[in-house]
Amino acid sequence: MRQQPVLGKYFIYTCEAWRDYRIAIIDERGKPPRLLDGQVFQTEEQAMHGVFVLRVKDLRESVK
């Protein structure tokens, strides 16, 4: 999963340090990331788990 291209990859975006974490996607170089609608995480660990779940879901869908 770490070898995926940067464009289109999920990552953790911190809206407010130590409180508010969201998941975002890099669509194009030089442009701001696109925040995903939905969950706001209270800890970085929760956000990392959210990114992991999305990446696994995408990988499973790509092999169908």
N, C-alpha and C positions, 0 to 999 in steps of 0.2 A: 504493500500500500504506500510505502514511503517513496517508491520510485515513480509514482504518477506524475504527470506534468504539472507544473505550478498552476497554469491556467485551468480553471474549473475545479480547483482543489478547495476543500473545506478547511477552515481554520478558525481559531478562537479570536474573537474581537472583543476587546475590553471597552465597554461604554463608560463605566465608572470604576476606577481602580479599586480592587479588592471587594467589589460588591456585585457588579452587573456584568455578566459575560454572555455573549451571543455568538452564534455561528454565522460566519460570512463566507463568501465565495469570491475568488479573484477571477473576474470575467475577462478583463483586458489589462495589459500593462499600462501604467501611467494613469489609470482611472481609479476612483475610489472603489473599495470592495462593495459587494451587494450583500446587505444583511438579510438573512432568512427570516421570514415571518415565523412567529411561533414562540418557542421557548426562550426564556431568560433564565440563566443559571446563576445561582448564588455563590458557587465556588468554581475555581478553575478545574478542579478534578471532575466535577459534574459536567462541565463544558467539554472536557477532553473525552469523557465517555460518550457524550452526544455526538461528537465528531466521529469517533470510532464507529458508532452504530450506523451513522449515515454512510460512511465509507464501505462498511461491510454490506449494507443494503445495496449500494450501487454496484459493488463487485458481484454480488449474487445475481442481480438483474442482468449484468453484462454477459453472463455465461449461459443464460437460458436460451 
